[in-house]
Amino acid sequence: MADADSSSAATPSATRCGRCQTALTDSERVPAQDRFFCRTCYEILKLQLRTTVASMSENVNYPMALLGAVLGGVAGALVWWGFTVLTKIGLGLIAVGIGFLVGHGAARGAGGKRSAGLQALSVAVGAVSFLVAAYLVNMTFINQELAQQGRPVRVPFPPASLGMFFHVLAANFGVMKLVFLAIVVYEAWIIPRPVKLPA
Ligand SMILES: [Zn+2]
């Protein structure tokens, strides 16, 4: 049957479908990257691709994703806390690290899945991780100051209340912290983003 198609004089050097090897005329072939497909195969491949991409966002194991994200967030927050206390420099690169670890933790925890739900989970865990890390940094510096003044009170971890948490954070929450938070959120958002196919 392929012979009958390719015998046409209009296609002296017949292009063949990359999937079924049918010879194709110029009007029949559909270009895809470095090869051509017949219309039928192109539709089949397109459907397979869509199914594969859709399955990446299905049956997401959210409890495991949460666990992965939290582990990433804890690791990133500890590095940020340690580095900032030791050097007294809030390094943006480590903020990227928190978002990176949380985003990949969520995606890995879910078994390599990607979905809008994972993005939301990842952003929430990333933001909380960064804020907790910022709290830990302030707590350490405030407690050092209190110790130098010989006062017995200490800022505790975990904070006694949400009010205390934000009060300690607000002590030096400036533009740079906001920039770092934005970086964390961006990284956490972009990593588990579902693959979008062109129409
Ligand atoms: Zn074909």
Residues whose N, C-alpha, C, O or C-beta is under 5 A from the ligand:
A	BS01	ZN	C17 R19 C20 Q21 C38 C41
